[in-house]
Amino acid sequence: MVVKIKGVKELKIALKRNAEMEAVKRVVKQNGAELQGKAQRNAPVDTGNLKRSIRLQIKDKGLTAVSEATAEYAPYVEWGTRYMSAQPYMKPAFYVQKEQFRRDLDRLVK
């Protein structure tokens, strides 16, 4: 009796590709969480509502992380108004985290 298994090479390639995608998803989730934490630490605190409103959503089957402040007045704090100076909390966090995200993805590619 001879047992022949076809598609082993393709299976190995698919498993490797899936493992790589799982690593990418981990990097996206980790960097999203770090972005959320940095934004929360940067947020000015009066009542704490703005800080608590900064949330993280993972979308696109784990390939997208969205961190946003949902407090109604969040954009006014970030960008300012004609009566109030801007107190950026999200943008500085994004620029710092963006560099870390690039380094993490570069590490996966090597």
C-alpha positions as a Markdown table, in Angstrom:
| # | Residue | x | y | z |
|---|---|---|---|---|
| 1 | Met | 0.0 | 0.0 | 0.0 |
| 2 | Val | 1.3 | 3.4 | -1.0 |
| 3 | Val | 0.0 | 6.6 | 0.5 |
| 4 | Lys | 0.8 | 9.7 | -1.3 |
| 5 | Ile | 0.0 | 13.2 | 0.1 |
| 6 | Lys | -0.3 | 16.0 | -2.4 |
| 7 | Gly | -0.1 | 19.7 | -1.7 |
| 8 | Val | 2.4 | 19.5 | 1.2 |
| 9 | Lys | 4.5 | 22.2 | -0.4 |
| 10 | Glu | 1.5 | 24.5 | -0.8 |
| 11 | Leu | 0.4 | 23.7 | 2.8 |
| 12 | Lys | 3.8 | 24.8 | 4.1 |
| 13 | Ile | 3.6 | 28.0 | 2.2 |
| 14 | Ala | 0.1 | 28.8 | 3.4 |
| 15 | Leu | 1.0 | 28.0 | 7.0 |
| 16 | Lys | 4.1 | 30.3 | 6.8 |
| 17 | Arg | 2.0 | 33.1 | 5.2 |
| 18 | Asn | -0.7 | 32.7 | 7.9 |
| 19 | Ala | 1.9 | 32.7 | 10.7 |
| 20 | Glu | 3.4 | 35.9 | 9.2 |
| 21 | Met | -0.1 | 37.5 | 9.1 |
| 22 | Glu | -0.6 | 36.6 | 12.8 |
| 23 | Ala | 2.7 | 38.4 | 13.6 |
| 24 | Val | 1.5 | 41.4 | 11.7 |
| 25 | Lys | -1.8 | 41.4 | 13.6 |
| 26 | Arg | 0.0 | 41.2 | 16.9 |
| 27 | Val | 2.2 | 44.2 | 16.0 |
| 28 | Val | -0.9 | 46.2 | 14.9 |
| 29 | Lys | -2.7 | 45.4 | 18.2 |
| 30 | Gln | 0.3 | 46.1 | 20.4 |
| 31 | Asn | 1.1 | 49.4 | 18.7 |
| 32 | Gly | -2.6 | 50.4 | 18.8 |
| 33 | Ala | -2.7 | 49.8 | 22.5 |
| 34 | Glu | 0.5 | 51.7 | 23.0 |
| 35 | Leu | -0.9 | 54.6 | 21.0 |
| 36 | Gln | -4.0 | 54.6 | 23.1 |
| 37 | Gly | -1.9 | 54.6 | 26.3 |
| 38 | Lys | 0.3 | 57.5 | 25.1 |
| 39 | Ala | -2.7 | 59.6 | 24.1 |
| 40 | Gln | -4.4 | 59.0 | 27.5 |
| 41 | Arg | -1.2 | 60.0 | 29.2 |
| 42 | Asn | -0.9 | 63.1 | 27.1 |
| 43 | Ala | -4.6 | 64.1 | 27.5 |
| 44 | Pro | -5.1 | 67.1 | 29.8 |
| 45 | Val | -7.2 | 66.1 | 32.8 |
| 46 | Asp | -9.9 | 68.3 | 34.4 |
| 47 | Thr | -12.6 | 65.7 | 35.1 |
| 48 | Gly | -10.9 | 62.8 | 33.4 |
| 49 | Asn | -13.7 | 62.4 | 30.9 |
| 50 | Leu | -11.5 | 63.1 | 27.8 |
| 51 | Lys | -8.8 | 60.6 | 29.0 |
| 52 | Arg | -11.4 | 57.9 | 29.6 |
| 53 | Ser | -13.0 | 58.5 | 26.2 |
| 54 | Ile | -9.9 | 57.5 | 24.3 |
| 55 | Arg | -10.7 | 54.0 | 23.0 |
| 56 | Leu | -9.1 | 51.4 | 20.8 |
| 57 | Gln | -10.8 | 49.4 | 18.1 |
| 58 | Ile | -9.2 | 46.6 | 16.1 |
| 59 | Lys | -10.8 | 46.3 | 12.6 |
| 60 | Asp | -10.2 | 44.6 | 9.3 |
| 61 | Lys | -9.6 | 41.2 | 10.8 |
| 62 | Gly | -6.8 | 42.6 | 13.0 |
| 63 | Leu | -5.0 | 44.6 | 10.4 |
| 64 | Thr | -6.2 | 48.0 | 11.5 |
| 65 | Ala | -6.1 | 49.7 | 14.9 |
| 66 | Val | -8.2 | 52.8 | 15.5 |
| 67 | Ser | -7.6 | 54.9 | 18.6 |
| 68 | Glu | -9.9 | 57.9 | 19.0 |
| 69 | Ala | -11.3 | 60.2 | 21.7 |
| 70 | Thr | -15.0 | 60.0 | 21.7 |
| 71 | Ala | -15.7 | 62.9 | 24.1 |
| 72 | Glu | -17.8 | 65.5 | 22.4 |
| 73 | Tyr | -15.2 | 68.3 | 23.0 |
| 74 | Ala | -12.1 | 66.2 | 22.1 |
| 75 | Pro | -11.4 | 68.0 | 18.8 |
| 76 | Tyr | -11.5 | 71.4 | 20.5 |
| 77 | Val | -8.9 | 70.3 | 23.0 |
| 78 | Glu | -6.7 | 68.8 | 20.3 |
| 79 | Trp | -6.9 | 71.6 | 17.8 |
| 80 | Gly | -8.0 | 74.6 | 19.9 |
| 81 | Thr | -10.5 | 77.2 | 19.2 |
| 82 | Arg | -10.3 | 81.0 | 18.7 |
| 83 | Tyr | -10.9 | 81.2 | 22.5 |
| 84 | Met | -8.7 | 78.4 | 23.7 |
| 85 | Ser | -5.2 | 77.3 | 22.7 |
| 86 | Ala | -4.7 | 73.8 | 21.4 |
| 87 | Gln | -3.6 | 71.1 | 23.8 |
| 88 | Pro | -2.6 | 68.3 | 21.5 |
| 89 | Tyr | -2.7 | 64.8 | 23.0 |
| 90 | Met | -3.4 | 62.5 | 20.1 |
| 91 | Lys | -1.1 | 63.9 | 17.4 |
| 92 | Pro | 2.1 | 63.8 | 19.5 |
| 93 | Ala | 1.3 | 60.2 | 20.6 |
| 94 | Phe | 0.7 | 59.3 | 16.9 |
| 95 | Tyr | 4.0 | 60.6 | 15.7 |
| 96 | Val | 6.0 | 58.8 | 18.5 |
| 97 | Gln | 4.1 | 55.5 | 17.9 |
| 98 | Lys | 4.4 | 55.7 | 14.1 |
| 99 | Glu | 8.1 | 55.3 | 14.4 |
| 100 | Gln | 7.9 | 52.4 | 16.7 |
| 101 | Phe | 5.3 | 50.7 | 14.4 |
| 102 | Arg | 7.7 | 51.1 | 11.4 |
| 103 | Arg | 10.5 | 49.5 | 13.4 |
| 104 | Asp | 8.3 | 46.6 | 14.5 |
| 105 | Leu | 7.2 | 46.0 | 10.9 |
| 106 | Asp | 10.7 | 46.2 | 9.6 |
| 107 | Arg | 11.7 | 43.6 | 12.2 |
| 108 | Leu | 9.1 | 41.2 | 10.8 |
| 109 | Val | 10.3 | 41.6 | 7.3 |
| 110 | Lys | 13.9 | 40.8 | 8.0 |
